[in-house]
Amino acid sequence: MTRYCAVIILSAHIGDTATLHQENIVLLDADSLESARARAQAHGRAGEHEYRNGDGELVVWRLTAVVDVAEVDDQALGDGAEVYTRHFRDYAAYRRFEPLLDGEPL
């Protein structure tokens, strides 16, 4: 078995509008990259659920995407280990996307 890291996006919808998105980074054990991708899809679907909010609106959480699946070096797991790294070109876009950078609560 090999350990993989999957980046999974779930989105909350009220009616036709996506109101919030959640990025999960999960560890998965699988025999191959293809198997890890299938397990990531299953993990994302298992996170789908719905409920009524305080205003009585139906909130529906659905799997939006499995963004990436990458092998993790089990030998390196421990304090300070890098589990997942991604690169991007547009820091301003990342800043708009990531509310925690400006101290904004979710």
DRENKE-542678 format. One record per residue (C-alpha): residue number from 1; y, x, z. Coordinates in steps of 0.02 Angstrom, whole numbers. Example, Ala and Ser with C-alpha at 12.3 -4.5 7.8 and 13.67 -1.06 7.14 Angstrom:
residues 2
<site><pos>1</pos><y>-225</y><x>615</x><z>390</z></site>
<site><pos>2</pos><y>-53</y><x>684</x><z>357</z></site>
end
This chain:
residues 106
<site><pos>1</pos><y>0</y><x>0</x><z>0</z></site>
<site><pos>2</pos><y>176</y><x>55</x><z>-38</z></site>
<site><pos>3</pos><y>332</y><x>-4</x><z>51</z></site>
<site><pos>4</pos><y>473</y><x>-79</x><z>-52</z></site>
<site><pos>5</pos><y>647</y><x>-143</x><z>-14</z></site>
<site><pos>6</pos><y>706</y><x>-302</x><z>-98</z></site>
<site><pos>7</pos><y>884</y><x>-368</x><z>-113</z></site>
<site><pos>8</pos><y>878</y><x>-558</x><z>-115</z></site>
<site><pos>9</pos><y>1023</y><x>-681</x><z>-137</z></site>
<site><pos>10</pos><y>1017</y><x>-859</x><z>-71</z></site>
<site><pos>11</pos><y>1159</y><x>-982</x><z>-101</z></site>
<site><pos>12</pos><y>1212</y><x>-1136</x><z>-4</z></site>
<site><pos>13</pos><y>1264</y><x>-1285</x><z>-110</z></site>
<site><pos>14</pos><y>1352</y><x>-1445</x><z>-63</z></site>
<site><pos>15</pos><y>1332</y><x>-1556</x><z>-215</z></site>
<site><pos>16</pos><y>1360</y><x>-1447</x><z>-369</z></site>
<site><pos>17</pos><y>1469</y><x>-1320</x><z>-277</z></site>
<site><pos>18</pos><y>1403</y><x>-1156</x><z>-206</z></site>
<site><pos>19</pos><y>1495</y><x>-1136</x><z>-41</z></site>
<site><pos>20</pos><y>1417</y><x>-979</x><z>33</z></site>
<site><pos>21</pos><y>1301</y><x>-839</x><z>-24</z></site>
<site><pos>22</pos><y>1184</y><x>-736</x><z>84</z></site>
<site><pos>23</pos><y>1118</y><x>-563</x><z>38</z></site>
<site><pos>24</pos><y>955</y><x>-515</x><z>123</z></site>
<site><pos>25</pos><y>879</y><x>-342</x><z>116</z></site>
<site><pos>26</pos><y>695</y><x>-352</x><z>163</z></site>
<site><pos>27</pos><y>551</y><x>-230</x><z>175</z></site>
<site><pos>28</pos><y>391</y><x>-279</x><z>85</z></site>
<site><pos>29</pos><y>221</y><x>-196</x><z>70</z></site>
<site><pos>30</pos><y>137</y><x>-210</x><z>-100</z></site>
<site><pos>31</pos><y>13</y><x>-123</x><z>-214</z></site>
<site><pos>32</pos><y>136</y><x>-108</x><z>-359</z></site>
<site><pos>33</pos><y>316</y><x>-137</x><z>-408</z></site>
<site><pos>34</pos><y>264</y><x>-295</x><z>-501</z></site>
<site><pos>35</pos><y>176</y><x>-360</x><z>-346</z></site>
<site><pos>36</pos><y>329</y><x>-316</x><z>-240</z></site>
<site><pos>37</pos><y>440</y><x>-415</x><z>-360</z></site>
<site><pos>38</pos><y>325</y><x>-565</x><z>-345</z></site>
<site><pos>39</pos><y>326</y><x>-550</x><z>-155</z></site>
<site><pos>40</pos><y>516</y><x>-540</x><z>-156</z></site>
<site><pos>41</pos><y>526</y><x>-701</x><z>-259</z></site>
<site><pos>42</pos><y>406</y><x>-785</x><z>-137</z></site>
<site><pos>43</pos><y>506</y><x>-721</x><z>12</z></site>
<site><pos>44</pos><y>666</y><x>-791</x><z>-63</z></site>
<site><pos>45</pos><y>587</y><x>-959</x><z>-99</z></site>
<site><pos>46</pos><y>520</y><x>-966</x><z>79</z></site>
<site><pos>47</pos><y>701</y><x>-953</x><z>138</z></site>
<site><pos>48</pos><y>752</y><x>-1109</x><z>43</z></site>
<site><pos>49</pos><y>796</y><x>-1255</x><z>157</z></site>
<site><pos>50</pos><y>918</y><x>-1399</x><z>178</z></site>
<site><pos>51</pos><y>1009</y><x>-1487</x><z>319</z></site>
<site><pos>52</pos><y>1159</y><x>-1598</x><z>352</z></site>
<site><pos>53</pos><y>1317</y><x>-1511</x><z>412</z></site>
<site><pos>54</pos><y>1438</y><x>-1578</x><z>542</z></site>
<site><pos>55</pos><y>1523</y><x>-1684</x><z>409</z></site>
<site><pos>56</pos><y>1358</y><x>-1764</x><z>360</z></site>
<site><pos>57</pos><y>1352</y><x>-1672</x><z>193</z></site>
<site><pos>58</pos><y>1185</y><x>-1610</x><z>129</z></site>
<site><pos>59</pos><y>1183</y><x>-1420</x><z>124</z></site>
<site><pos>60</pos><y>1048</y><x>-1350</x><z>11</z></site>
<site><pos>61</pos><y>1002</y><x>-1165</x><z>21</z></site>
<site><pos>62</pos><y>914</y><x>-1101</x><z>-136</z></site>
<site><pos>63</pos><y>855</y><x>-934</x><z>-202</z></site>
<site><pos>64</pos><y>986</y><x>-871</x><z>-325</z></site>
<site><pos>65</pos><y>915</y><x>-702</x><z>-374</z></site>
<site><pos>66</pos><y>808</y><x>-555</x><z>-330</z></site>
<site><pos>67</pos><y>938</y><x>-422</x><z>-369</z></site>
<site><pos>68</pos><y>830</y><x>-267</x><z>-351</z></site>
<site><pos>69</pos><y>664</y><x>-204</x><z>-287</z></site>
<site><pos>70</pos><y>649</y><x>-18</x><z>-248</z></site>
<site><pos>71</pos><y>517</y><x>93</x><z>-169</z></site>
<site><pos>72</pos><y>554</y><x>153</x><z>8</z></site>
<site><pos>73</pos><y>495</y><x>323</x><z>71</z></site>
<site><pos>74</pos><y>394</y><x>274</x><z>226</z></site>
<site><pos>75</pos><y>393</y><x>455</x><z>284</z></site>
<site><pos>76</pos><y>582</y><x>451</x><z>302</z></site>
<site><pos>77</pos><y>592</y><x>290</x><z>404</z></site>
<site><pos>78</pos><y>672</y><x>322</x><z>572</z></site>
<site><pos>79</pos><y>844</y><x>340</x><z>649</z></site>
<site><pos>80</pos><y>975</y><x>360</x><z>514</z></site>
<site><pos>81</pos><y>854</y><x>330</x><z>369</z></site>
<site><pos>82</pos><y>928</y><x>262</x><z>209</z></site>
<site><pos>83</pos><y>830</y><x>106</x><z>164</z></site>
<site><pos>84</pos><y>927</y><x>53</x><z>10</z></site>
<site><pos>85</pos><y>1069</y><x>129</x><z>-91</z></site>
<site><pos>86</pos><y>1168</y><x>49</x><z>-231</z></site>
<site><pos>87</pos><y>1311</y><x>109</x><z>-338</z></site>
<site><pos>88</pos><y>1459</y><x>13</x><z>-407</z></site>
<site><pos>89</pos><y>1611</y><x>53</x><z>-512</z></site>
<site><pos>90</pos><y>1743</y><x>-70</x><z>-455</z></site>
<site><pos>91</pos><y>1789</y><x>-48</x><z>-271</z></site>
<site><pos>92</pos><y>1924</y><x>-182</x><z>-282</z></site>
<site><pos>93</pos><y>1794</y><x>-309</x><z>-339</z></site>
<site><pos>94</pos><y>1679</y><x>-253</x><z>-198</z></site>
<site><pos>95</pos><y>1821</y><x>-274</x><z>-74</z></site>
<site><pos>96</pos><y>1854</y><x>-451</x><z>-135</z></site>
<site><pos>97</pos><y>1669</y><x>-487</x><z>-118</z></site>
<site><pos>98</pos><y>1645</y><x>-412</x><z>56</z></site>
<site><pos>99</pos><y>1748</y><x>-507</x><z>187</z></site>
<site><pos>100</pos><y>1692</y><x>-393</x><z>328</z></site>
<site><pos>101</pos><y>1797</y><x>-250</x><z>258</z></site>
<site><pos>102</pos><y>1955</y><x>-345</x><z>306</z></site>
<site><pos>103</pos><y>1885</y><x>-412</x><z>470</z></site>
<site><pos>104</pos><y>1869</y><x>-588</x><z>399</z></site>
<site><pos>105</pos><y>1739</y><x>-693</x><z>489</z></site>
<site><pos>106</pos><y>1607</y><x>-782</x><z>385</z></site>
end
